[in-house]
Amino acid sequence: MAAPMIRREENLPEAEIRIIDLGDGPAAAAGLTINAAVEMFFGDLRLAPRSKKTYRHGVEKFLRHLEQHEGIDPESAPVTALTAEHVTSFASILVPPDVRSPEEVSRMRTAQNNISAVRKFCAYLASYDLNLNLSGDRIKTRIAAMMPRFTPPPPDVKLSDLERIVEMVDRLPREEKAHLELRRLKVQAMIRFLFRSGVRVSELCALRRRDIDLEGGTANIYRAKGGKSRTVHFDAGTAEALIRYWNGRGDPIRGSGALPAFSGRDKLGVPGSAISPRTVEHIVAGLAERAGVESDVTPHSFRHGLATELVRRRVRESTVQTILGHASPATTRIYVHKTGLEVAEEYQDAFGPYRAPNSAHAD
């Protein structure tokens, strides 16, 4: 008999655990409903809250598909009722027949996210012998055959817009009120850090002071996307902005390592808890509007901007991949759109720099 499978409910006290005995694996799994298997999957899934939310959205969409199109009630049907055909049927509804317009690109990206979540769920079921018919290779091959040829377009981020925001932030006048001045210093340090380190917003919010080495101009990112850790770099201007902010916050000389690098509260001598991703997004959106930037700038835009700047400065692609923390070089190429930059530069070397037409004389 297989060993009991142990599940720890997230909302229960530390000492309380729920034990699920699946007996002989596949045989006993027939008594496990699809919904129960989904909850087991998310109970074991170790991802950032946002990623977990995205995965749950995709799996729940799959459950609705089962109920509406396959006649399967996830609440009562056993997990063994799931087949590879159910997954491919779900994928066929999501995937557009072709990808030529911005709307189809958006639809394709959504389909990829949803299918990825369902595939991970199926791999979980197969790995725990809960449903051996959901072989990962079988599903992967079938879905790959359905997918249209698709290379994601480069991010729609203008480096000049990001530079305009950074310049505006650097010129923000000193505030008379203490909490407003502290906020100004925080915004300056935060925007510079985003722009020069390329960290994700969740990584920025998780940073502690001890993670940042001002002597070496580096920061350690722990358990980032995919559970991987890495080291990022920043420039001297960013280091100076950090020092001004921490001094303005009134951090003690000793024992400040555990304090959040960026606080959610702007009160002298009271660092409080770490800033939230939503607050960072709100600040960036407000700065973009104040700077008169029309494009949709988010905290993640600065990550794109760093990648673009590194490529323009002829930094090796492998180095850019390491700095951004990408598992695959293919992902790095999408972010930095290296080919497009090089083609544009070589084209303009041949025919001269491009100058936009005067709007007064343009048709």
Secondary structure, 3 states (H helix, E strand, C coil): CCCCEEECCCCCCCCCCEEECCCCCHHHHCCCEHHHHHHHHHHHCCCCHHHHHHHHHHHHHHHHHHHHHCCCCCCCCEHHHCCHHHHHHHHHHHCCCCCCCHHHHHHHHHHHHHHHHHHHHHHHHHHCCCCCCCCHHHHHHHHHHHCCCCCCCCCCCCHHHHHHHHHHHHCCCCCCCHHHHHHHHHHHHHHHHHHHHCCCHHHHHHCEHHHEECCCCEEEECCCHHHCCEEEECCHHHHHHHHHHHHHHCCCCCCCCCCECCECCCCCCCCCCECCHHHHHHHHHHHHHHCCCCCCCCHHHHHHHHHHHHHHCCCCHHHHHHHHCCCCHHHHHHHHCHHHHHHHHHHHHHHCCCCCCCCCCCC
